[in-house]
């Protein structure tokens, strides 16, 4: 199936559009998610003035902006409409007051954004995220329950799905009616300095190449093929080891993802492995 191969441009967030467009297209991507926040080339305060020109310059290099990572203020919706950006990606953060109150607060923010999403015709995509966020697909679906699917989407993420202990064959089917973007990155657990006062827990996520992690990218594309889904695939460019340039890692992972997309649909899981979401994809 044909996908819009995209990349999250966070590693180069301060780069001007001309340089960024050359870099992204040179890496083999034809789509991008752009951060709109403090420290980025386009900030939230300047989005209405700068985002349309920034997006137009990326298009000149053959790069379509599939989404921004930003806030849900009205000026951000207005900037996206002016620039032709279809979606704002957010995450559901958890505060010190606990899960239930945090989710209620996030839900209120989403409900407040619903009229803006409708009037500006810009979608909101909520991504599960490991740690102090709503971390599972089921949690995000519950958060979005009752909000219009045409305006509120799920951003499915391979690494965070694996960290939640889930199977892409299950979770992708669950979000089929709301799926907006498929994020590809991969992760393992590695030891960390133990807390001598704690019993266990001395592990941390470590983001790695697609072929080395817990998430089975081939299973991801098998399920997407079953669903007939052809939306954007976004490589997140997140790697914990800084010793190799992110550009070099992305080239390898883009090739691995394309291989999984083209060959994964024909693979038959080995007996006993049908629901093993943690098997590495073969390059």
Long-range contacts (C-beta under 8 A, 24 or more apart in sequence): 1-224, 1-225, 1-228, 1-229, 1-230, 1-261, 2-230, 3-230, 3-231, 3-232, 3-233, 3-261, 4-30, 4-31, 4-64, 4-66, 4-231, 4-232, 4-233, 5-29, 5-30, 5-31, 5-232, 5-233, 5-235, 5-254, 5-257, 5-258, 6-30, 6-31, 6-32, 6-33, 6-64, 6-66, 6-181, 6-232, 6-233, 6-234, 6-235, 7-31, 7-32, 7-33, 7-234, 7-235, 7-236, 7-237, 7-250, 8-32, 8-33, 8-35, 8-69, 8-183, 8-234, 8-235, 8-236, 8-237, 8-238, 9-33, 9-34, 9-35, 9-237, 10-35, 10-69, 10-236, 10-237, 10-238, 11-237, 11-246, 13-37, 13-39, 13-40, 13-41, 14-39, 14-40, 14-41, 15-41, 16-41, 17-41, 17-53, 17-54, 17-55, 17-57, 17-58, 18-57, 18-61, 20-58, 21-57, 21-58, 21-60, 21-61, 21-62, 21-63, 22-61, 23-247, 24-58, 24-61, 24-63, 25-61, 25-62, 25-63, 27-247, 27-250, 27-251, 27-254, 28-251, 28-254, 29-63, 29-235, 29-254, 30-62, 30-63, 30-64, 31-63, 31-64, 31-65, 31-66, 31-232, 31-234, 32-58, 32-63, 32-64, 32-65, 32-66, 33-65, 33-66, 33-67, 33-68, 33-69, 33-89, 33-181, 33-234, 34-58, 34-65, 34-67, 34-68, 34-69, 34-85, 35-68, 35-69, 35-70, 36-68, 36-69, 36-70, 36-71, 36-76, 36-79, 37-69, 37-70, 37-71, 44-70, 44-71, 44-73, 44-75, 44-76, 47-75, 47-76, 47-79, 48-75, 48-78, 48-79, 48-82, 51-79, 51-80, 51-82, 51-83, 51-85, 52-79, 52-82, 52-83, 52-84, 54-83, 55-83, 55-84, 55-85, 56-83, 66-181, 66-232, 66-234, 67-125, 67-180, 67-181, 67-234, 72-109, 72-110, 72-112, 72-113, 72-116, 72-124, 74-116, 77-113, 77-116, 77-117, 77-119, 77-120, 77-122, 78-120, 80-120, 80-122, 81-120, 81-121, 81-122, 85-122, 86-122, 86-123, 87-122, 87-123, 87-124, 87-125, 87-153, 87-180, 87-181, 88-122, 88-123, 88-124, 88-125, 89-125, 89-126, 89-127, 89-155, 89-181, 90-124, 90-125, 90-126, 90-127, 91-126, 91-127, 91-128, 91-129, 91-133, 91-134, 92-126, 92-129, 92-133, 92-134, 92-139, 92-140, 92-143, 93-132, 93-133, 94-132, 94-133, 94-134, 103-134, 103-139, 103-143, 106-134, 106-143, 107-143, 110-143, 110-144, 110-147, 110-152, 111-147, 114-147, 114-148, 114-151, 114-152, 117-151, 117-152, 118-148, 118-151, 123-150, 123-151, 123-152, 123-153, 123-180, 124-151, 124-152, 124-153, 125-152, 125-153, 125-154, 125-155, 125-180, 125-181, 126-152, 126-153, 126-154, 126-155, 127-154, 127-155, 127-156, 127-157, 127-160, 127-183, 128-154, 128-156, 128-157, 128-160, 128-161, 128-164, 129-157, 129-160, 130-159, 130-160, 130-163, 130-164, 130-205, 135-160, 135-163, 135-164, 136-164, 136-166, 137-161, 137-164, 137-166, 137-171, 137-174, 137-175, 138-171, 138-174, 140-175, 141-174, 141-175, 141-178, 144-178, 149-177, 149-178, 152-178, 153-178, 153-179, 153-180, 153-181, 154-178, 154-179, 154-180, 155-180, 155-181, 155-183, 156-181, 156-182, 156-183, 157-183, 157-185, 157-236, 158-182, 158-183, 158-184, 158-185, 158-186, 158-215, 158-217, 158-220, 159-183, 159-185, 159-186, 159-187, 159-205, 159-207, 159-213, 159-214, 159-215, 159-236, 159-238, 161-215, 161-277, 162-186, 162-187, 162-213, 162-214, 162-215, 162-277, 162-278, 163-187, 163-205, 163-214, 166-277, 167-219, 167-275, 167-276, 167-277, 168-215, 168-216, 168-219, 168-220, 168-223, 168-277, 169-219, 169-222, 169-223, 169-275, 169-277, 170-275, 172-220, 172-223, 172-224, 172-227, 172-229, 173-223, 173-226, 173-227, 176-227, 176-229, 179-227, 179-229, 179-231, 180-231, 181-231, 181-232, 181-233, 181-234, 182-220, 182-224, 182-229, 182-231, 182-232, 182-233, 182-234, 183-234, 183-235, 183-236, 184-210, 184-217, 184-220, 184-233, 184-234, 184-235, 184-236, 184-253, 184-257, 185-210, 185-213, 185-235, 185-236, 185-237, 185-238, 186-210, 186-211, 186-212, 186-213, 186-214, 186-215, 186-217, 187-213, 187-214, 187-215, 188-212, 188-213, 188-214, 205-240, 206-240, 206-241, 207-238, 207-239, 207-240, 208-239, 208-240, 208-241, 209-239, 209-249, 209-252, 209-253, 209-256, 210-252, 210-253, 210-256, 210-257, 210-260, 210-281, 211-256, 211-280, 211-281, 211-282, 211-283, 212-280, 213-280, 214-277, 214-278, 215-277, 215-278, 216-276, 216-277, 216-278, 216-279, 216-280, 216-281, 217-256, 217-257, 217-260, 217-264, 217-281, 218-260, 218-263, 218-264, 218-267, 218-281, 218-282, 219-264, 219-269, 219-277, 219-279, 220-260, 220-264, 221-260, 221-261, 221-264, 221-265, 222-264, 222-265, 222-267, 225-264, 225-265, 233-257, 233-261, 255-283, 256-281, 256-283, 259-283
